[in-house]
């Protein structure tokens, strides 16, 4: 028996006393992965969503939309691919990297409208929610510095042994790629199993990310999100 994928996404009451997301297998095929509408962006809601393979993504003026696409783009740390050109850049020590040093600056930079975009999905409400997650110790940023200035970076959410990547930005060529490489190497040292990249991009695929079936992704979450993960504070092993 197959699910009817043409039904309207589930409505989530923002004031519900219990947070209950629908089964991700009920997500629509078109648009791929749209699962539910409504709810709210509190830390409790977001943690419940991520543990089930669900993330929020919507534009200014829209209600909160929750997604669980199939297949899912992920990176297993051992599959990280570094091109020769990027390896040369990293070897030059052009960039230095920090963790959780400038979270608000990173998410603000990620939220800026880009040339090919009509707007940004990182709304003020979304930005505020993830800053709250950062202060609660669940969201983290990676900063790439060049000549003392923030040159690029990314942020995401860590639960157990899974890092859920959200967005990245770059002001200097290869700054965000180099930051991503530094993060993946550190996560691998800490024993992290997987980095969720959400949906396919050529940029992330070039770094070794690959598509896996949603059911395989959620099975990994069921196992790995219950692990202790790395304790605070987050710093690179090399300081």
Buried (B, 14 or more C-beta within 10 A) or exposed (E): EEEEEEEEBBEBEEEEEEBEBBEBBBBBEEEBBBBBBBBBBBBEBBBBBBBBBBBBBBEEEEEBBBBBBBBBBBBBBEEBEBEEEBEEBBEEEBBBBBBBBBBEBBBBBBBEEEEEEEEBBBBEEBBEBBBBBBEEBBBBBBBBBBEEEBBBBBBBBBBBBBBBBBBBBBBBEBBBBBBBBBBBBBBBEBEBBBBBBBBBEEEBBEBBBBBBEBEEBBEBBEEBBEEEBBEEEBEBEEE
